[in-house]
Amino acid sequence: MEDTGQAVPDGARSTSSIPPVLAPILMMVFWMLLGGAAGIKIMQSIWRFLGVEVGELTIAVPVGAMVGALAGALLGLINNPRLLVLLMAVFAGASAGGVAGRLPWGDVGEIGGQVAGGLVGGIAWAIWLLLGRSKEPRL
């Protein structure tokens, strides 16, 4: 009898350009950069809202970057895909809300818009999660 085992052709193998060990590190770096940028933006908004004229670049930027990068590093430890979608929805909503709120109401509207946009992003995630669960087959 002949050996009827099928060999996998070389072209069908999955080749990844990123080693599996490097992927979590890159995800954490991504969240640290995103968190640092968000921290700077929030700290500058708070700085302007409080009316402090001195230290916006020398104090608010480094403090906001460090706090945001630390928060981003902690967020980078999350492995659950549903929670990652939640984080991205909240970040996207907060960014859009901040821009939309700043246009008519200035710095106060930017902070309020970020909060409102983050809430809308979280609500959109909850609706997505509920609709996704209703489509899953029941066991």
Secondary structure, DSSP 4 states (H G I P E B T S, - for coil): ----PPPPPGGGS---SS-TTHHHHHHHHHHHHHHHHHHHHHHHHHHHHHT--S-IIIIIHHHHHHHHHHHHHHHTT---HHHHHHHHHHHHHHHHHHHHHHHHHHHHHHHHHHHHHHHHHHHHHHHHHHHHHHHSPP-
